[in-house]
Amino acid sequence: MLNCAIIMGRLTADPELRTTASGLSVTTFSVAVDRGYAKNGEDRQTDFINVVAWRQTAEFVSKYFQKGSMIAVQGSIQTRSYEDKNGNKRTATEIVANNVSFCGSKAESGTTGGRVGAPAAYQNAGSEDFSELAGEDDLPF
């Protein structure tokens, strides 16, 4: 079996670093990815892909990326179910990031001078199980 997703696009908002009750770093963010084609007479469409990063990868993303930054994400697609604040059952589909990389020049990616010297890519040890997050008030993301 194979579950591998690779996307490249721009962050739609600044990533926010959070910490779980057990002390794990986690951040979620959305990446705007243009489709590679457009129908005749229509504008190119954009997909907004939700991504979650854990541990050092989460810290790396929150430190070196901001809204508008170009990012490449490699990970696996994960689907999970949860209850929203109103008790409705919801399903979330997202990419759990294993690797993230900068793309393009500093000017294109929206990074600032304070971000010079950051590593070109970061690998996470692997994805996490969401089961330990059950019961946290600020989740799902």
C-alpha positions, 0 to 999 in steps of 0.5 A: 500500500502507498499513501504519499502526497506531495504539494507545493503552494502558498500558505493562506495564513501564518501557521500557529504553533500549539502544544498538546496536553502531553507536550507535543508541538503541532501546527496546522496550516492551509496551502493554496495549490493552483491546478495545472489546467484550466478549461477554455475560457475559464480561470485556473482553479485553486485548491486549499489543502489542510496540513498538520505538522508535528514536533520539530517539523511543526516548530520549523514551519511556525518559525520560518514560514508565514502567510504567502510563503511558498512551501513544498510538503511531502506527507501522507493523507489522513482522514479523521472523525470528530464532533464539533462544538454543536455535537455534529459528527465531522470528518477532516481530511488533511496531509500529515507532513513528513517533510517541508521545504522552501520553494523559490527565492526569498522574494517569491516565498515571502520570507524576510531577512530574519529568516536567512540561514534556515535549513532548506528542508526539514524531515520529521521522524514520522506522523503522529496518532491523533488519538492522544488529542481526544478531549482537548478543547481547542481541537479539532483545528 
